[in-house]
Amino acid sequence: MTHQDSASLLTLPVELIHMIFDNLSDFTIICSLRQVCTRLNTIMDAYPGYQELDTLFLCNEVVGCDQIKHIVNALQNNPTLTTIKLHNTAIGAVEVQHLTNALKNNTTLTEFHLNENHIGVDGGEHFADALRNNKTLLTLNLTGAGVGDEGAYLLAFALQHNTTLTTLNLGSNDIHAEGVQHLVDALRTNNTLTTLNLGSNDINAEGVQYLSDALRTNNALTTLNLWSNDINDEGAQYLSDALRTNNTLTTLNLLDNHIGDLGAKYLAGALQNNTRLMTLDLTFNDMRDEGVEYFIVALRENRTLTTLKLEWYQMEQNLKDRLNNQIKCNKKT
């Protein structure tokens, strides 16, 4: 901004500057206009749009160090900001360190989404440090962050001390059974996390076995997303054993996991005893009509499952009608 531009800001009426703000994005106001001059800061603080700002969203744009400083300033000073969404913005571990330092003492933010930003293990550690101190964050979304097993370990350790986070999304993070084992240790003591997304990792049946052991005693988790983890029929058996005793899980996503008719048999058998699960997603798996028949039989006993997704292959119309009728009966009860 030129000297002439700065000088005009000293004389423009406040109403006119507010009109200019009305045509700018929230991100532009925070990251491009902050600290231009003292008068503009004062006007911005009194601007209704800034006072009422609750969500900061940016997608597919590079966020540099200067912009990060302004976001940090908003975290430290804006009393209404509750949600930050930075999707694919080329943020790394260094930038995350600045953000999480502010997060440690922030008392307003409830959601932080950092999708598709490769922050690595170091970035995961910074978030873990913040979670030990932060008392207001409810949702942390690190999809595609590349934290790996070591990052999962660090975040799991933080979860043993954090008592406010309810949703953790670690999809597409190259997490294996080892990382799941660390998270399971946290689930044994954490009583606040209700949603865990581990979709599109590489946990396989071994990782599911660890999770299933935790589900037998965990009384908080209500939603578990394990899509595309190649858990196959063996993993389905582990989960079915847990579902027989678990009384809190309401949503289970097993999309694209190479589960066949045998796995369907295990899961359907568990449904005859389970009275809590309401949604089961088995889209893009390997079961056929035999597997569908198992669920039809199970739903004669089960009265709580209201959504069963089996899309991708053409089942016989007779089976489809019978299955839909059973689901409709459950929705009425």
N, C-alpha and C positions, 0 to 999 in steps of 0.2 A: 504494500500500500504506500503511495507517494505521500510526501509532506503536505501537498495540496489537499489530498484526500483526507488526511488526518485533521487538517485545519478545518475542513468543512464539517467534520463530525463534531467539532466544538461549537458550531453555530446552528446546525440543522435542528429544527423543532423536534421534540421527542415524538410527537404524533407521527411525523414523517418517517422517522427512523423505525417506529413500530410498524408502519406500513411496509417498509423494506423488509423487516423481519418476517412479516406475514407471507412473503413470497420466497422465503428460504427454507431449506430443510433444517430439521433439528440438529443434524450432524454438522451442517455448515455453520450454524449459529454457535455451537459449542466449540468446534475445532478450527474455525477460520476467523471468527470475529472476537474471540476472547483475547484479552490482553493487548488489543490494538491501542486503546487509550483508556484512561481512568473513567472518563465520562461515558464511553460506550459500555464499559463493564457495569457501571451504575444503572444505565438505562436497561441493559440486558437483565440485570437482577430484578428489575421492577416489571419487565415485560411479562404479561400474563402467560404467553406461550412457554416461556422458560420456567416460570413459577409452577406451571401445571405439567411440565414435562415428566412423563413416567416411563417412556420407552425410547431407547436409543438403538437404531437399527441401521446396519450397513452390510451390503452384500456385494461380493465380487469386485471390490476396490481395495487398492493397497493403502493400508493405514501406517503412516510413518511415525517416527519418534515424537515429532512435534504434536501430532494429533493425539497420540497416546497421552502426552502430558495434559492436554485439555480434557480428555476423558477422565484422567485421574483427578483433575481439579473438580469435575462434575461429581465424581464419587465422593469427594471430600466436602463439597459445599452445597450441592443441590439436594434439598430435602424431600423432593418428590420422585426422584429417579428410582424406579423399582426393577426395571428390566433392561439388560444390555444384550444385543444380538449382533455379533460380529462374525459373519459367515464368509469364509474364504477371503480373508483380508490380509494374507501374508504376514500374520503376526507370529513371532517366534518366542522363544523362552525369555529373551531379554525384555521384550515388551510386556510379557506376562508378569514378570517380576514387579514391574512398576504398577500394573493393575492390581495384583494381589496384595501388594503392600498397602494400597489404599483400601482394599477389601477387608483387611484385618480389623479395621476400626469403623468400617461403614455400618450404619444401622438402618438403612432403608432398602437396599437392593435385595430382591427376593429371587430373581432369575438371572443367570449368567450363561449365555449360549456362545460357544466359541467353536462352532462347527467348521471342519475342514481347514484348520490352522495347525500346521505341524509344529507343535510346541515341544515334543519329545519328552524324555524322562525328566529333564530339568524343569520344564514347564509344569509337568505333573507334580513335581516336588514343591514348586511355588504355590500351587493350588492347595496342596496338602497342608502346607504351613498356614495358609490363610484359614482353612477350615477348622484348625485347632482353636482359632480365636474368634472367628465370625459367628454371630449368634442370630442372624436374620436370613441368610441365604437358604432358600428352599429347593431350588433346582439348579443343578450344574450339568451342562451339556458339553461334553468334550468329544463328540463324534469326530472320528478321523484325525485325532490329535497326535497319534503315534506315541502314546505313553508306554506301551508294551507291558510286560510282566513286572518290570521294576517299578514303573509308574503306578501300576495297580497295587503293588505292595505298599507304596508310600501313601496312596489315597486310602487304602484299607486301614492303615495305622491311624490316619486322621479320623476315620469314621468311628473308631473305637472311643474317641473323645468328643466328637461332634454330636450334638443332641438336637439339631434343627433341620438338617438336610433331609428332604423327603424323596427327591428324585435325582438319580445319578445315571447319566447316559455315557457309556463307554463303548458305543458301537464302533466297529472298524478301527480298532486300536492295536491289532496284532497281539492280542492277549491269548495265552494258551492255558492249559490246565494248571500250570504253576501259578499264574496270576489269579485264576479263579480261587485256588486254595487260599491265597492271602485274603481275598474278598470275603470268603466264607468265614474265616476267623473273625472278621469284623461283624458279620451278620449274627454271630452267636451272642454278641453283647450289645449290638446296636438295636435300639427299639424304635427308631424314628424313620428309617429309610423304608418307603413303601413301594417305590418303583425302581427297578434295576434293569438297564438295557445293556446287554452284552451281544447284541446282534452283529453278524458278519465279523466274527473273530475266528479263532481256531481252537476252541476249547474241547471239541470232540466228546466222546462218551466219558472219558476220564474226568474232564472238568464238570460234566453234568452229575457225575457221581458225587463229587464234592458238594455241589449245590443241593443235591437231593438230601444229603445228610443234614445240611443246615435247615432245609425246609421242614424237616421233621420237628424241629424245636423253635424255629423263628416264628414269632407271632405278630410281625409287623408288615412283612412284604405282601403286597396285594397284586402287583403287576411284575411279571418276569418276561423279558423279551430275549429269546435265544435264536432268532432267525438266522439261517445260513451259518451253522456251526458244525455241520456234518456229524450230528450226534447219533444217527441211524437207530436201528431197533434196540440196540443195547442201551443207548442213552434214554430212549423212551421207557424202557423197563425200569431204570433207576428213578425216573420222574414219577412213574406210576406208583412205585412203592411209597414215595413221599406223599403223593396225593391222597393216599388212603388214610393218612393221619393228619396232614396239614389242614388247618381250618381257617386260614386267612387269605390264601391266594385266590383271586377272582379272575385274573386274566393271564393266559399263558400263550405266548407266540412261538410256535415251532415251525414257521414257514421255511421251506427249502432246506430240509435236514435229512433227506434220504431215508425217511421213515416208511416202511412197507406195511404189509398186512399184519405181520407179527407184532410190530410196534403198535399198530392200531389196536390189536387185541389186548396188549398190556394196558394201554391208556383207557380203553373202553371198560376194561375190568375195574380199573381204579374209580371210574366215574360211578359205578354202582354203589360205592361206599362214600364218595366225596359229596359233601352237601354245601360247598362254598363256591367252586369254580363256575363262572358264568360265561366266559369267552375262551374258546380254544381255536387257535388258528393253525391249520395243517395244510395250508395252500402250498402247491408245488412240492409235494412229497411223492412217494412211490407206491402208495396203496391203491388198491383197485376195489372192485365190488365186494370182495370178501371182507376187506377192512371196513367198508361202509356198513355192512351187515352187523358187525360187532357193535358199532355205535348205535344202530337202531335198537338192538337188544338192550344195550346199557341204558338208553334213554327211557325205557319202560319203567326203570327203577329210579333213575336220576330225575329230579324235578327242578334243578337249579341252573343247569346249562341252557342258556338262551341263544348263544351264538356259536355255531360250529362251521368253520370255513374249510371246505375241502376242494376249492376250485382248482382247476387246470385240466382235469380229464372229464370225458363224457360218461357219467354213470348211467345205468339203465333208468328209464323214466319211472319205473315202478319203485326202484330204490329211492330215487330222488323224492318222489311223492311221500313215501313212508317216512323218510328222514325229516322232511319239511313238516309233516303232520305232528311228529313227535316234538320238534322244536316249537311249533305253534302252541302245543299243549303246555309246554313249560313256560312260555311267555305269558300265558293266561293265569298261571298259578302264582 
